[in-house]
Amino acid sequence: MILGYLLARAGVDVMVLEKHADFLRDFRGDTIHPSTLEVMHELGLLEEFLKRPHQEMRQIGGQIGDDFVIMADFSHLPTQCKFIAFMPQWDFLDFLAEHGKRYPNFRLQMQAEAIDLIEDQGKIVGMTRRDTDDEQTLGRITQGRMMVTLNRGDYWQCAYLIRKGDFEQIKNRGLEAFRADIVAVAPFLRDRTDELKGWEQIKLLTVLVDRLQKWYRPGLLCIGDAAHAMSPIGGVGINLAIQDAVATANLLGERLSRGTVSIADLQRVQFRRELPTRITQTAQVFIQNRLIRQILGSDEQIQLPWILRVLMRWPFLRRIPARLIGIGFRPEHVNRIFVAEAQGPTVA
């Protein structure tokens, strides 16, 4: 949607396909990172965007046993917004769709499921289709259990981490035992676990970290989740996808408008975006293997990791993880050709 909006502003004919009739999906991430908010600012949309209902997180804290640690402080980021915004992704997509429709060359096709690619002489030329208390956002860790609780205003969005393959065993222990596990790691939810009436309310999300070796073919370019699946660690998947979109628009916008995109041009997108993807995935896998796997593989309370003890002792170091999470590696900025018209033409 970001890429389609940017390309439409540059004069490229765009069609964005959405499989469903609306954007109300489970498991779409809801984090809007400072670098994405910077893109909104560069496009002249930030003020209007922030009028939409959202929550703002200016620090990230974690409860590890009896210790509470502020792990990241976004207040020193060199961005217009020094916070992560939480907004339902369907609201974000609706916002972009509304603004995209101001351009006559932007089309959004709902209920359009892409099931195959149309190939002509080795080049992709088209597709076929069929007609979600404490204001602090916390990671909670205690005695072999780990949970993420996100304050979404009038409800909590929660992720309870388990080892791969353990879900059936947890279900066999029964719902009451699962409620007890939640209370063990997040006692403040004790009076609310009875809201879980059945397993259909509990969705299993399998984490996978991988990426394509080659992101392109003649007539086809994969970016975002299509090119690289990210772990939920840091909530950076959406951020990487949007950065990919901005880079793609910057690199291909003018050439797409002229119809002169070459394989070398597509290769340039992967060359620019693959390194930050690799670095981010490497960091996610490191945290998974060195911290999360250690926690979920033991029934004992782990000791506070040395790096978190350092953050407790020297608060100014919290700026480093804040920058890595809030901005990331190689942040992209909107090319001047996309900001010439801050609001774009109005179509009757």
C-alpha positions, 0 to 999 in steps of 0.5 A, a space after each residue: 500500500 505504501 509503495 502503491 501510494 508513492 508510485 501513484 504520486 509519481 504518476 505511475 499507474 498502480 493497482 493494489 490487490 487485497 485478498 479480502 473484502 476489508 483489512 480486518 485481519 488477525 496477526 497484522 502488526 500494529 507498530 508504527 515505528 519512528 522511521 515510518 512516522 518520519 516517512 509520513 512527515 516527509 509526505 506531509 501526512 503526519 499531522 492528519 495521521 496522528 489524529 487517528 486513535 493511537 497509543 504512543 510508547 516512548 520507552 520499552 521496559 521489561 520485567 525479569 523476575 523482580 527486576 524492572 529494566 528500561 531497555 530503550 528510550 526513544 526520546 533522543 531519536 533524530 526524528 519528528 516523532 520520538 515514539 512508537 505508535 500503536 494503531 490497528 493496521 486496518 486503520 493504517 491501511 484505510 488511511 493510506 487507501 483514502 489518500 491513494 484514491 485522491 490520485 486517478 492512477 491509483 486503484 485498490 482492488 479488494 477481494 482479489 486473491 492472487 493465485 498465479 503469475 502470468 508469464 510471457 517469454 520469461 517475463 512476468 506480465 500479470 496475475 490471475 485472481 479469485 473474486 485486534 493498566 500499566 501504560 508501559 509496554 512490557 516483556 515479562 519473564 519468569 521461571 521458564 515463561 515469557 509473555 509480551 503485553 501491549 497496552 492498547 487503550 481499552 484492552 491488552 494485546 498479549 503474546 505468550 511464548 512457547 517452544 515450537 511443537 508445545 501447543 498440543 501439549 499445552 492444550 492437553 493440560 487444559 484451559 485452566 492450566 493455561 490460565 494459571 500459566 498466564 497469571 504466573 508470568 503476569 499476575 495483574 491479569 489474574 481477574 481477567 483470564 476467565 475471558 478466555 472461554 475456549 481455545 478458539 480465542 487463542 491463535 498459534 503464530 509460528 515464528 519463521 525467519 527466512 528470506 529469498 535468495 533472489 527477490 526479482 524476476 523479469 516483471 516481478 519484484 518481491 519486497 517486505 514479507 514476500 521477500 523476508 519473513 521476520 521474527 516478532 522480536 522488536 516488532 520491526 517487520 512492518 518497519 522493514 517492509 515500509 522501508 523496502 517500499 520507500 526504497 523501491 519507489 525511490 529507485 524505480 518510480 521514474 523508470 516505471 513511469 517511463 516503462 524502462 525498468 530493467 533487471 539491473 534496476 530490480 537488482 538494485 532494490 535487493 542490493 540496497 535492502 538485503 543488508 539491513 534485512 540480514 543484519 536485523 534477522 541476525 540480531 533477531 536470531 541472536 536474541 532468540 538463541 541466546 535469551 528466549 530459547 534459554 528462558 523457555 528451556 528452563 523452569 528456573 528464573 534466569 539471572 538478569 543478563 549482563 547487557 540489561 544490568 548495563 542498561 540499568 546502570 547507565 541509562 544513556 545507553 538505552 538510546 542505542 536499542 531505541 535507535 535500532 528498534 525505532 529507526 533500524 539499519 539504513 533508514 529510507 527517506 522519501 525522494 523529493 519527486 514524491 513530496 512535490 505535492 504534499 496533499 496531492 490532487 483532489 478527484 471529484 
